[in-house]
Amino acid sequence: MARAPKRSTPGYDVPFCPHTTREDLTTKKVLFYARCTTSRQNQGSIETQIELGKTFVAAKGWKLIETYTDAAITGTSLALRPGIQQVLTHVKREQIDVVLCVTADRRSRDVEHGSKILKELNYHYTAIWTVQAGQEISPMELHMRSTLSHELVEQIRYRTREGMKTAARKGKATTRVSYGYRLGQQRDANGDRIKGLREIEPAEAEIVRWIFEQYADGVSPAAITQNLNARAVPAPQHKYWRGDGKRQTGILHNELYIGRITWNKQNYRKSPETEHRTARLNDKSNWVVTEVPAMPIVSDELWARVKERQLTALDNFSRTTTNRLNRTHRPSYLLSGMLECAEYG
């Protein structure tokens, strides 16, 4: 007696369909789409998804036309995902029967974006299938899954922020390693490195102190960066030294240099048009500030001198009229500021 075919279990297993339909006998043209969210979900994740897709298509007797991927890109984005954009472009130029992905959340984790993708594919008579379900996903199920995925993203964001807030209150860093520091090497009882701890990097700390001293002595930020670049001093992130005074997040604004961790100083909002993130300063009442005595690189006196000069520069910039540019810019007219009235001054 023939043994019954083994059914798949939930997960990434390719399901075996014991009942062949007329639809399955039709050779369908398929586009496969794979995505991983972060670089930690390495290329192996993409390769695994592609292998599952190929196996599924072969088992169905379909024809795989093309495979598109988005590596290390969040599912909450649409415009910034070249892979999914290529899928949508492809279905416009060629009749495609099925867009296949391993699970529904590979397609999108945003309700609005998911609806847009579905509407575009429906217009071109293209169905959405998943390897996990082993069948076409209905519009209702896609909407439901997009909603659940969106809610999951919001929950993860909330838990992450609360975890970072707790760490900041304990004096642990929650961001990348600032220039002038290195990862702390203290270990817990299991021998694992304790996350969030920092140690001073002596060579970089000297550069930090030099920058503060130069600025406090009246040297402009542009001249400071030119000096550093001319000396080929390695920059923190990019090839060359530069700064963004508007965001107030550069070296001269980093309170960690006086042993103070400040969390939630700014927030990031994603533009609904461009999907690019922009940083905005939060109100100071929402900041979480913790003193860390072992972290200072510059003295309180030097920090105060820098802050005083910054306030003076800001005051000079704001005290301008509509007819004259501030003192850091060229005057509106050739003799602006050079002539006075003989009677009234």
Secondary structure, DSSP 8 states (H G I E B T S, - for coil): ---------SSS-----SS--HHHHS--EEEEEEE-SSTTS-HHHHHHHHHHHHHHHHHHT-EEEEEEEE-S--TT-STT-HHHHHHHHHHHHS--SEEEESSGGGT-S-HHHHHHHHHHHHHTT-EEEETTTTEE--HHHHHHHHHHHHHHHHHHHHHHHHHHHHHHHTT---SS--TTEEE---B-TTS-B-TT-EEE-HHHHHHHHHHHHHHHTT--HHHHHHHHHHTT---SSSSS----TTTT-SGGG-GGGGTEEEESSEEEEE-TTT--EEEEE--GGG-EEEE-TT---S-HHHHHHHHHHHHHHHHHHHS--SSS--TTS--SSTTTTT---TTT-
